[in-house]
């Protein structure tokens, strides 16, 4: 039988014991048997703890969505579901341009600028780091509609690839692999 302890917890436990245990084959065998179980236990605790925080939750996203009154989005990617939950959590309180900015950035993951036009009852949300229309724009629209006053209109401003952006900078292969919605007039 090998005297090597392979588990992380088993090695840590040996470090807490008196030095004379380092030569005991019986004790090392015990640590080799118990250590992996403790590794699994610690991993389970860490995974469970992750579920208590929206940015790290995985299998508890359904619970988060239910608690916040959101329709289950089980078919969507985890990051989109998380961003919807986070923006819903951030969207509680008085509506300000900073709140709209925070919620929009939670969905987009990039820089957003929000400007008010009170004379025409409009708020503009401009995306700077995202080229084209963000993937989950419909979710963002829904979240903003829920938190904004009814008399305000939200206008979205997108950044698209223009000819001046690609002329003599992108190869044909790069152009062919770029989704159409990233180009002006490409739609979404």
C-alpha positions, 0 to 999 in steps of 0.5 A: 500500500502506498504511503502517499496521501492524495487528497487535499484535505488528507494532507491538510489534516496530516499537517495539523497532527504531531510530527510522529504521525508522519511515519505511521502507515496506519494513520496515513491509510486512514487519512487517505480513506477519509480525505477524499470524502472531506474533499467532496464534502467541502466542495458540496458546501462551496457549491451550496454557498454559491447558490445564495448569491445570484452572480454565482448561482447555477442550480438555484436559478429557478429558486431565484426566479421564483422568489423575484416573480420572474418567469422561469427562463430555463432554456436560456444560458446561465449568464443571461438568467443571472443578469436578469436576476441581478438587474431585478435585484438592482431595480428595487427603489426610486428610479434614477438614471444611475439605476437604469444604467446599473440595470442595463449594464447588468444585462449587457455586461459592458459600458452604458450611458443613460441620458434624460430628455425630460422635455420629451419624456424620454430616456436614452440608453446607449451601448458603448462596448457592445457592437450590434444589438445585445443578445438579451435586449428583450429581457432588458426592455422588460426589466426597464419597463417594470421599473420606469415610470409609465410616462417615460419612453426608453430609446436604445442607441446601438453601436454598429460596424460601419464601412469606415470601421472595417475598410482595410482593417478586416479580412474577408474571413473575418467579415464572413464570420461576423454576425449580420446584426453587428452591421448597420442595417443588419437587423436583429 
